[in-house]
Amino acid sequence: MFHRKRRPSVVSDDTLSQDMRSAEIAAPLRLSAVRRLLNFARDIKRYVCSSDRRVLQLITAVACLFVSLSIGIAYSSEHYVRGWQLWVWLLCCVIMIVALAPIRVRRLEVDANLRALLVVTAVAFLLRATLLDVIPGGLHPDETGTARFTMEQVYTGSELTISPFVVSSGSHPTLYHYLSKLFMSVFGYTAAGVRSSSALAGTLAVLATYGCVAVWNNRRMALIAAILIATYHFHVHWSRLALSNIWDTVWIPAMIGAYAWGWKNRNSAGAALAGAALGFSQYFYQGGRVGSLVLLFAIVWLWWNDRDNQRLALHLGKLAAVSICVAGPLFLYAVTEPGPFLERFNTIFGWQPSVIQETTGSATGYWQFFWYQLTRSVGAYTAYTDITGFYRPLTPLTIGISMLLLPIGFGWAIFKRMWVPVVWLTLATFLGGFLLSGAPSSSHYVNSIPAIVWLIAIAIDLLNERGHPRLALAILAIVVVTDLVFYFGIYLQSPSLDLSRPFPVPFS
């Protein structure tokens, strides 16, 4: 058999000329992109080398990163260590933060707004730190677990202690137990002692929320938000439990506020502080990791309005350096042992056949489950109540007039393009409610508290903008009184039955 010879393909002159023209155009574009990249690298190098201080900052940052990551690499598979690793890592974190975010002491002008904030902060502390051993009632089983684990695993007097860079059961990072150990050592091995770190976190959250709202909006709205979170029944309750969730309300507004402050003031120290908050947040409750997504949105939003690539590179560089130095050892553990690190999410993930079967009666009832999850995750703020024993207030997350103010603030924020609290609440609702089983669970919504009060503050401050300051003040007073009367007057008469355990006695 004869095979017909394949004729060579014929390409027209028009096609050749078009390809040549495309190549001629693409080549300069590629060269231009490379040239811009090289120029950008030269600008960064010129900036760093323009002073000995910046060169020293870079060398110090690299040294701290090296030590922190080397500890993570060496001990990522070790569940028990001698303890010196914590102090070396912590020293590296402090030096890194000070080097990249040098503190300049300036005279602080105390005006009426600041004095009011100090009063609000003091009131917030009293509402959270008073009678911690009896309000609320006894300990939750998870609180007793926190206390017992701390007493039996953290610096017990033996040669080894639990590594601060691993996770315990339920994927909870163990570093939080070191904080519990510190506070119990100071305030006693009692219910009040193990809860005291949460009272501190709840108080710091007032300052973090004020700073965040002040940077993104204004100081008047920030003060309203600070008053709201200081007296918010949901936040007061979680500030009195020995669980790490409440720290989300410190780290998330701190990282978002610090980065925005640094960007708007062209001060990269803000990015370094945001990196510190981002890094430390990884060692607390897993729900706080939604903050990294909110921070990512804030970074993109701020850059989009200015399109300053050099400033973006500098700020992201400092943010990444500090956050990696702080969180590096934990994530190296996550790479080494992903199973324990992801155990919690795999357990409570809602969209799996067993959960759908239990909820709808059919393992394939996806539409029914979709509607169930949507209504309860979104309705947690104004309709559906907490189904867990952590709080179980038999009311939604907002009560009284706050139920109306929250959607008004949400809608007005969208209209005025105040996207950060909108994105924050949306992500918290989706990741902490819609995706998970057992919606709504108050433990999964704690990270949304600063966003809730921010949106309510937007609605109240809207009255000020419209020339009704007395009405705004009256509504603020109604919200505050309603929350305080509910928590300290109504809820404490019949708190969750799960809050009944005594302080544990450690195993012998």
ZAMARGU-4260 file (C-alpha; in steps of 0.2 Angstrom, whole numbers, plus 5000, padded with zeros to 4 digits):
<rodrens>
0) 5000/5000/5000 | 5005/5017/4996 | 5004/5031/5009 | 4999/5048/5002 | 5012/5061/5007
5) 5005/5074/5019 | 5006/5091/5010 | 5015/5104/5021 | 5003/5116/5029 | 5001/5132/5020
10) 5001/5148/5030 | 4996/5164/5022 | 5006/5179/5022 | 4993/5188/5031 | 4994/5175/5045
15) 5013/5177/5046 | 5012/5195/5046 | 4999/5195/5060 | 5009/5183/5071 | 5025/5194/5068
20) 5016/5209/5073 | 5009/5201/5088 | 5027/5195/5093 | 5034/5212/5090 | 5020/5220/5101
25) 5022/5206/5115 | 5041/5207/5116 | 5041/5226/5121 | 5027/5222/5133 | 5037/5208/5141
30) 5053/5219/5142 | 5043/5233/5149 | 5035/5221/5163 | 5053/5215/5167 | 5060/5232/5167
35) 5046/5238/5179 | 5049/5224/5190 | 5068/5227/5190 | 5065/5246/5193 | 5053/5241/5208
40) 5066/5230/5215 | 5079/5244/5214 | 5067/5256/5222 | 5065/5244/5237 | 5084/5241/5238
45) 5087/5260/5238 | 5074/5263/5251 | 5081/5249/5263 | 5099/5255/5260 | 5095/5273/5262
50) 5099/5273/5280 | 5109/5262/5293 | 5093/5260/5303 | 5083/5252/5289 | 5097/5240/5286
55) 5098/5235/5304 | 5079/5233/5304 | 5081/5221/5289 | 5095/5211/5297 | 5086/5210/5314
60) 5070/5204/5305 | 5079/5190/5296 | 5088/5185/5312 | 5072/5184/5321 | 5063/5174/5307
65) 5078/5162/5306 | 5077/5158/5325 | 5058/5157/5326 | 5057/5145/5311 | 5072/5135/5316
70) 5063/5132/5332 | 5047/5127/5323 | 5057/5115/5311 | 5066/5107/5325 | 5051/5104/5337
75) 5036/5103/5325 | 5034/5085/5329 | 5038/5086/5347 | 5023/5087/5359 | 5033/5089/5374
80) 5048/5101/5376 | 5059/5108/5390 | 5051/5125/5390 | 5065/5137/5384 | 5058/5136/5367
85) 5043/5147/5372 | 5054/5161/5379 | 5066/5161/5365 | 5052/5162/5352 | 5043/5176/5362
90) 5059/5186/5363 | 5061/5185/5344 | 5043/5190/5342 | 5045/5206/5353 | 5062/5210/5345
95) 5054/5209/5328 | 5039/5220/5332 | 5050/5233/5340 | 5062/5233/5326 | 5049/5235/5312
100) 5036/5245/5322 | 5047/5257/5333 | 5037/5265/5346 | 5039/5284/5347 | 5033/5291/5363
105) 5023/5307/5360 | 5014/5318/5372 | 4996/5312/5373 | 4982/5325/5372 | 4968/5320/5383
110) 4952/5327/5376 | 4934/5324/5380 | 4933/5309/5369 | 4948/5301/5376 | 4942/5304/5394
115) 4925/5296/5389 | 4934/5281/5382 | 4944/5278/5398 | 4928/5279/5408 | 4920/5266/5396
120) 4935/5255/5397 | 4934/5255/5416 | 4916/5251/5416 | 4919/5237/5404 | 4932/5230/5416
125) 4921/5230/5431 | 4907/5222/5421 | 4919/5208/5417 | 4930/5206/5431 | 4918/5207/5446
130) 4912/5191/5454 | 4920/5180/5441 | 4918/5164/5452 | 4899/5165/5453 | 4894/5175/5437
135) 4889/5165/5427 | 4886/5151/5440 | 4898/5136/5439 | 4910/5132/5425 | 4905/5125/5408
140) 4913/5107/5405 | 4925/5115/5392 | 4930/5128/5405 | 4935/5113/5417 | 4944/5105/5403
145) 4954/5121/5400 | 4958/5122/5419 | 4962/5104/5420 | 4973/5103/5405 | 4983/5119/5410
150) 4986/5112/5428 | 4992/5095/5421 | 5001/5099/5405 | 5009/5117/5407 | 5025/5119/5418
155) 5020/5105/5431 | 5037/5104/5439 | 5043/5090/5428 | 5057/5091/5415 | 5045/5093/5401
160) 5030/5104/5397 | 5017/5103/5383 | 5024/5112/5368 | 5016/5129/5365 | 5017/5126/5346
165) 5005/5111/5345 | 4986/5108/5347 | 4976/5099/5360 | 4960/5089/5357 | 4948/5098/5346
170) 4963/5107/5337 | 4964/5120/5350 | 4982/5128/5350 | 4990/5125/5367 | 4998/5142/5369
175) 4982/5149/5376 | 4984/5137/5391 | 5001/5145/5395 | 4991/5162/5397 | 4979/5153/5408
180) 4993/5146/5418 | 5000/5164/5420 | 4983/5171/5426 | 4980/5156/5438 | 4997/5158/5445
185) 4993/5176/5449 | 4975/5175/5454 | 4973/5158/5461 | 4968/5141/5455 | 4950/5145/5455
190) 4936/5149/5443 | 4940/5167/5445 | 4958/5164/5441 | 4955/5153/5426 | 4942/5166/5419
195) 4953/5181/5422 | 4962/5181/5406 | 4945/5182/5397 | 4940/5197/5407 | 4956/5206/5402
200) 4953/5201/5383 | 4935/5208/5385 | 4942/5224/5391 | 4955/5226/5378 | 4942/5222/5365
205) 4934/5239/5369 | 4950/5248/5365 | 4953/5238/5349 | 4936/5241/5343 | 4937/5259/5346
210) 4953/5261/5337 | 4947/5251/5322 | 4931/5261/5320 | 4940/5277/5323 | 4952/5274/5309
215) 4939/5268/5296 | 4925/5281/5301 | 4927/5294/5315 | 4930/5295/5334 | 4912/5299/5338
220) 4906/5283/5330 | 4920/5274/5338 | 4915/5280/5355 | 4897/5274/5352 | 4904/5257/5346
225) 4915/5256/5362 | 4900/5259/5373 | 4890/5246/5364 | 4903/5232/5365 | 4907/5237/5383
230) 4889/5233/5388 | 4884/5221/5375 | 4876/5206/5384 | 4884/5193/5372 | 4901/5200/5374
235) 4900/5202/5393 | 4895/5184/5394 | 4910/5177/5384 | 4921/5189/5393 | 4917/5179/5409
240) 4921/5161/5402 | 4938/5153/5402 | 4938/5150/5384 | 4949/5157/5370 | 4935/5163/5359
245) 4934/5180/5367 | 4952/5184/5361 | 4945/5185/5343 | 4937/5201/5347 | 4954/5209/5351
250) 4964/5202/5337 | 4953/5205/5322 | 4949/5224/5325 | 4967/5226/5331 | 4974/5219/5314
255) 4961/5228/5303 | 4963/5245/5313 | 4982/5244/5314 | 4984/5241/5295 | 4972/5255/5290
260) 4980/5267/5302 | 4997/5263/5295 | 4991/5264/5277 | 4982/5281/5279 | 4996/5289/5288
265) 5010/5281/5277 | 5018/5273/5292 | 5023/5255/5289 | 5023/5252/5308 | 5004/5249/5307
270) 5007/5235/5295 | 5020/5227/5307 | 5007/5228/5322 | 4994/5221/5310 | 5006/5206/5307
275) 5008/5204/5326 | 4989/5203/5329 | 4987/5192/5314 | 5001/5180/5320 | 4995/5179/5338
280) 4977/5176/5333 | 4982/5159/5325 | 4986/5153/5343 | 4968/5156/5349 | 4951/5150/5344
285) 4950/5144/5326 | 4935/5155/5322 | 4947/5170/5323 | 4955/5165/5307 | 4941/5173/5298
290) 4950/5189/5302 | 4964/5185/5290 | 4951/5186/5276 | 4944/5202/5282 | 4961/5209/5283
295) 4965/5203/5265 | 4949/5213/5259 | 4954/5228/5269 | 4972/5228/5261 | 4965/5226/5243
300) 4952/5240/5247 | 4964/5252/5253 | 4977/5249/5239 | 4963/5250/5226 | 4959/5267/5231
305) 4977/5273/5230 | 4986/5261/5218 | 5002/5264/5227 | 5012/5248/5223 | 5028/5253/5232
310) 5019/5257/5248 | 5009/5241/5246 | 5025/5231/5245 | 5033/5239/5260 | 5018/5236/5271
315) 5015/5219/5265 | 5033/5215/5268 | 5032/5220/5286 | 5015/5212/5289 | 5022/5195/5282
320) 5038/5196/5291 | 5030/5199/5308 | 5016/5187/5306 | 5027/5173/5300 | 5039/5175/5314
325) 5024/5174/5326 | 5014/5160/5318 | 5028/5151/5309 | 5031/5137/5322 | 5012/5133/5323
330) 5010/5132/5304 | 5025/5121/5303 | 5017/5110/5315 | 5001/5110/5304 | 5012/5105/5289
335) 5019/5091/5299 | 5003/5085/5307 | 4988/5091/5297 | 4976/5079/5304 | 4976/5085/5322
340) 4977/5103/5316 | 4961/5101/5305 | 4952/5089/5317 | 4940/5103/5323 | 4934/5109/5306
345) 4931/5091/5300 | 4921/5087/5315 | 4909/5102/5314 | 4908/5104/5295 | 4890/5104/5291
350) 4889/5099/5273 | 4892/5080/5275 | 4879/5066/5273 | 4877/5062/5291 | 4873/5080/5296
355) 4861/5082/5282 | 4853/5066/5286 | 4850/5071/5304 | 4844/5088/5300 | 4832/5084/5285
360) 4829/5066/5287 | 4837/5062/5270 | 4856/5061/5266 | 4852/5070/5249 | 4841/5083/5256
365) 4853/5097/5250 | 4839/5110/5246 | 4831/5108/5263 | 4848/5109/5272 | 4853/5124/5262
370) 4837/5133/5267 | 4839/5127/5285 | 4857/5133/5286 | 4853/5150/5278 | 4839/5154/5289
375) 4847/5150/5305 | 4864/5157/5301 | 4857/5174/5296 | 4843/5173/5308 | 4855/5171/5323
380) 4856/5190/5325 | 4837/5193/5325 | 4827/5177/5326 | 4835/5161/5330 | 4843/5157/5347
385) 4859/5149/5352 | 4857/5130/5353 | 4872/5126/5363 | 4875/5126/5382 | 4889/5139/5381
390) 4876/5153/5383 | 4859/5148/5378 | 4851/5165/5382 | 4834/5160/5374 | 4835/5176/5363
395) 4844/5180/5347 | 4861/5188/5347 | 4853/5206/5347 | 4838/5210/5358 | 4826/5225/5359
400) 4829/5240/5347 | 4846/5233/5342 | 4836/5220/5332 | 4831/5235/5321 | 4847/5245/5322
405) 4858/5231/5315 | 4850/5228/5298 | 4848/5247/5296 | 4866/5249/5300 | 4870/5235/5288
410) 4860/5243/5274 | 4867/5260/5276 | 4885/5254/5277 | 4882/5246/5260 | 4874/5262/5253
415) 4889/5272/5259 | 4902/5259/5254 | 4908/5256/5271 | 4912/5238/5266 | 4923/5232/5280
420) 4910/5228/5294 | 4898/5222/5280 | 4911/5209/5273 | 4917/5205/5291 | 4899/5201/5297
425) 4895/5191/5281 | 4911/5181/5282 | 4908/5177/5300 | 4890/5172/5296 | 4895/5161/5282
430) 4910/5152/5289 | 4904/5151/5307 | 4885/5147/5303 | 4881/5142/5286 | 4896/5130/5283
435) 4895/5122/5301 | 4883/5110/5309 | 4873/5116/5324 | 4869/5133/5318 | 4867/5145/5327
440) 4881/5141/5340 | 4886/5157/5350 | 4904/5150/5351 | 4905/5152/5332 | 4898/5170/5332
445) 4910/5178/5345 | 4922/5184/5331 | 4907/5194/5324 | 4904/5205/5339 | 4915/5220/5335
450) 4906/5220/5317 | 4889/5219/5326 | 4892/5234/5337 | 4900/5243/5323 | 4885/5242/5312
455) 4873/5247/5326 | 4885/5262/5329 | 4883/5267/5311 | 4864/5267/5313 | 4864/5277/5329
460) 4877/5289/5322 | 4866/5292/5307 | 4854/5301/5318 | 4869/5313/5324 | 4872/5316/5305
465) 4854/5320/5302 | 4854/5333/5316 | 4846/5322/5330 | 4860/5320/5343 | 4847/5319/5358
470) 4838/5305/5349 | 4854/5296/5346 | 4859/5297/5364 | 4842/5291/5370 | 4843/5276/5358
475) 4861/5272/5364 | 4855/5273/5382 | 4840/5261/5378 | 4852/5249/5370 | 4864/5249/5385
480) 4851/5247/5398 | 4842/5233/5389 | 4858/5223/5387 | 4863/5225/5405 | 4846/5222/5412
485) 4844/5207/5402 | 4861/5199/5406 | 4863/5204/5425 | 4844/5204/5429 | 4835/5191/5418
490) 4848/5179/5411 | 4857/5176/5428 | 4840/5170/5435 | 4841/5155/5424 | 4858/5153/5415
495) 4862/5138/5404 | 4862/5122/5414 | 4879/5118/5407 | 4886/5131/5418 | 4886/5121/5434
500) 4903/5112/5435 | 4915/5115/5450 | 4933/5120/5448 | 4942/5103/5444 | 4954/5094/5454
505) 4968/5088/5444 | 4971/5070/5441 | 4985/5062/5453
</rodrens>
